[in-house]
Amino acid sequence: MKRYNWGIIGTGYIAQKMADALPLVLQSRLYAVASRSMDTANEFAAKHNCKAYGSYEELANDPDIDIVYIATPHNYHCENTLMCISKGKHVLCEKPFAVNGWEVRLMIDAAREKGVFLMEALWTRFNPRVVKAKDIIEWGQLGKIKLFTSNLGDQKPFDPTNRFFNKELIGGSLLDLGIYPLFMALLMLGKPKTINASAGIGSTGIDTNCSFTLGYEDDAMAVMHSSLVAATDGISTIFCEKGKIQFGPYVYAPEQVTIVHLNGEKEDITLPLTGNYYQYEAIEVIQCLEQGKTQSSMWSWDDSLMMIDVLDEIRKQIGLVYKGHDI
Ligand SMILES: NC(=O)c1ccc[n+]([C@@H]2O[C@H](COP(=O)([O-])OP(=O)(O)OC[C@H]3O[C@@H](n4cnc5c(N)ncnc54)[C@H](OP(=O)(O)O)[C@@H]3O)[C@@H](O)[C@H]2O)c1
């Protein structure tokens, strides 16, 4: 049985989460972590019992590493991914896959050329309750989708240096939080016919509030908003002809997924959830590698491209330009 050594680039919030999740993934172990600072890498490595590197490149050069998980701010995703792919590593890269469609295409082309696995770390896609909800929609048990509504907002403490508000680190509610309602709309409804967006731009030049709607065949719509200045209720609902599916408390990690039939009868999707839910995407990586795949059919390169192209269009409409990452 093949065993896979994981490396993690970055040591922040999400890197810790993945390090906690990997022990739940068969055929996997956390082998090394890399930080820009050797001290930080050592601290992380001591906690998670793995090797430490004081630069991202050193980790990418380690021949014993099979898969690299990229856990840096959005603006580094493309550069970090390209470096790892150039060394023949498989890559699981945090969302958003990159800042714009041009960068995502570079990453996909590089993976295709090198024959390595590449996936955007959209953990929500692999949450068993979301997988089940997607099945129910596809089977048509509830009829066609007529409307999807979703929001994701958190009242973040204002700090212009933090990646949420810092424009150089690609701050903004859309790419950090809005991506989840958007993901759910695209997963359930597919590629939209129309896109309309507007935003509130804060003092650091990023979208603190963003609203966007997608239009589909037969007058179906998805209506969404994201915020870094308001803690919204986070409820998402797929309204169908014969009932609705409600996701809560947050669309990115829904624990309560409830089908409500037109007669008011409720049915909870109770598939068991374990761990911190980040293991599900890592399990998908291993399953794909075992099958010799370079992309997942659950969240494919085309799915990531569809999403980044919609994000680019929303940013064009709200006039949000990130220097060095122009659309
Ligand atoms: N899937 C999810 O649920 C989820 C949740 C949160 C975040 N994310 C995504 O994960 C990525 C990282 O988010 P995070 O919340 O983990 O961020 P974070 O806590 O700020 O950590 C980012 C890490 O990136 C490294 N880094 C490299 N260059 C940096 C720079 N110029 N400034 C700051 N950090 C830099 C740092 O590690 P070193 O100093 O050790 O090099 C830092 O610890 C983002 O793209 C975000 O969208 C996903």
Ligand as a Chemical Component Dictionary entry (heavy atoms), coordinates in Angstrom:
data_LIG
# 
_chem_comp.id                   LIG 
_chem_comp.type                 NON-POLYMER 
_chem_comp.pdbx_formal_charge   0 
_chem_comp.three_letter_code    LIG 
# 
loop_
_chem_comp_atom.comp_id 
_chem_comp_atom.atom_id 
_chem_comp_atom.alt_atom_id 
_chem_comp_atom.type_symbol 
_chem_comp_atom.charge 
_chem_comp_atom.model_Cartn_x 
_chem_comp_atom.model_Cartn_y 
_chem_comp_atom.model_Cartn_z 
_chem_comp_atom.pdbx_ordinal 
LIG N1  N1  N 0  -10.919 26.430 3.647 1  
LIG C1  C1  C 0  -11.119 27.195 4.689 2  
LIG O1  O1  O 0  -11.989 26.964 5.527 3  
LIG C2  C2  C 0  -10.229 28.364 4.902 4  
LIG C3  C3  C 0  -10.252 29.033 6.128 5  
LIG C4  C4  C 0  -9.349  30.056 6.324 6  
LIG C5  C5  C 0  -8.497  30.422 5.304 7  
LIG N2  N2  N 1  -8.530  29.775 4.105 8  
LIG C6  C6  C 0  -7.616  30.164 3.021 9  
LIG O2  O2  O 0  -6.291  29.821 3.417 10 
LIG C7  C7  C 0  -5.376  30.852 3.053 11 
LIG C8  C8  C 0  -4.625  31.275 4.304 12 
LIG O3  O3  O 0  -5.547  31.784 5.240 13 
LIG P1  P1  P 0  -5.245  31.795 6.815 14 
LIG O4  O4  O 0  -6.493  32.236 7.468 15 
LIG O5  O5  O -1 -4.620  30.531 7.242 16 
LIG O6  O6  O 0  -4.205  32.984 6.888 17 
LIG P2  P2  P 0  -3.154  33.298 8.022 18 
LIG O7  O7  O 0  -3.594  32.767 9.329 19 
LIG O8  O8  O 0  -2.835  34.740 7.898 20 
LIG O9  O9  O 0  -1.878  32.431 7.581 21 
LIG C9  C9  C 0  -1.265  32.616 6.342 22 
LIG C10 C10 C 0  0.154   32.059 6.400 23 
LIG O10 O10 O 0  0.762   32.314 5.151 24 
LIG C11 C11 C 0  2.121   32.613 5.301 25 
LIG N3  N3  N 0  2.456   33.865 4.593 26 
LIG C12 C12 C 0  3.285   33.968 3.521 27 
LIG N4  N4  N 0  3.434   35.231 3.131 28 
LIG C13 C13 C 0  2.694   35.978 3.984 29 
LIG C14 C14 C 0  2.460   37.369 4.098 30 
LIG N5  N5  N 0  3.034   38.268 3.275 31 
LIG N6  N6  N 0  1.657   37.795 5.075 32 
LIG C15 C15 C 0  1.066   36.920 5.919 33 
LIG N7  N7  N 0  1.262   35.580 5.848 34 
LIG C16 C16 C 0  2.070   35.115 4.889 35 
LIG C17 C17 C 0  2.380   32.740 6.805 36 
LIG O11 O11 O 0  3.111   31.602 7.181 37 
LIG P3  P3  P 0  4.668   31.707 7.529 38 
LIG O12 O12 O 0  4.853   33.032 8.220 39 
LIG O13 O13 O 0  4.874   30.562 8.414 40 
LIG O14 O14 O 0  5.426   31.615 6.243 41 
LIG C18 C18 C 0  1.013   32.725 7.440 42 
LIG O15 O15 O 0  1.001   32.032 8.646 43 
LIG C19 C19 C 0  -6.189  31.961 2.409 44 
LIG O16 O16 O 0  -6.061  31.914 1.026 45 
LIG C20 C20 C 0  -7.630  31.662 2.810 46 
LIG O17 O17 O 0  -8.579  32.003 1.804 47 
LIG C21 C21 C 0  -9.365  28.759 3.907 48 
# 
loop_
_chem_comp_bond.comp_id 
_chem_comp_bond.atom_id_1 
_chem_comp_bond.atom_id_2 
_chem_comp_bond.value_order 
_chem_comp_bond.pdbx_ordinal 
LIG N1  C1  SING 1  
LIG C1  O1  DOUB 2  
LIG C1  C2  SING 3  
LIG C2  C3  SING 4  
LIG C2  C21 DOUB 5  
LIG C3  C4  DOUB 6  
LIG C4  C5  SING 7  
LIG C5  N2  DOUB 8  
LIG N2  C6  SING 9  
LIG N2  C21 SING 10 
LIG C6  O2  SING 11 
LIG C6  C20 SING 12 
LIG O2  C7  SING 13 
LIG C7  C8  SING 14 
LIG C7  C19 SING 15 
LIG C8  O3  SING 16 
LIG O3  P1  SING 17 
LIG P1  O4  DOUB 18 
LIG P1  O5  SING 19 
LIG P1  O6  SING 20 
LIG O6  P2  SING 21 
LIG P2  O7  DOUB 22 
LIG P2  O8  SING 23 
LIG P2  O9  SING 24 
LIG O9  C9  SING 25 
LIG C9  C10 SING 26 
LIG C10 O10 SING 27 
LIG C10 C18 SING 28 
LIG O10 C11 SING 29 
LIG C11 N3  SING 30 
LIG C11 C17 SING 31 
LIG N3  C12 SING 32 
LIG N3  C16 SING 33 
LIG C12 N4  DOUB 34 
LIG N4  C13 SING 35 
LIG C13 C14 SING 36 
LIG C13 C16 DOUB 37 
LIG C14 N5  SING 38 
LIG C14 N6  DOUB 39 
LIG N6  C15 SING 40 
LIG C15 N7  DOUB 41 
LIG N7  C16 SING 42 
LIG C17 O11 SING 43 
LIG C17 C18 SING 44 
LIG O11 P3  SING 45 
LIG P3  O12 DOUB 46 
LIG P3  O13 SING 47 
LIG P3  O14 SING 48 
LIG C18 O15 SING 49 
LIG C19 O16 SING 50 
LIG C19 C20 SING 51 
LIG C20 O17 SING 52 
# 
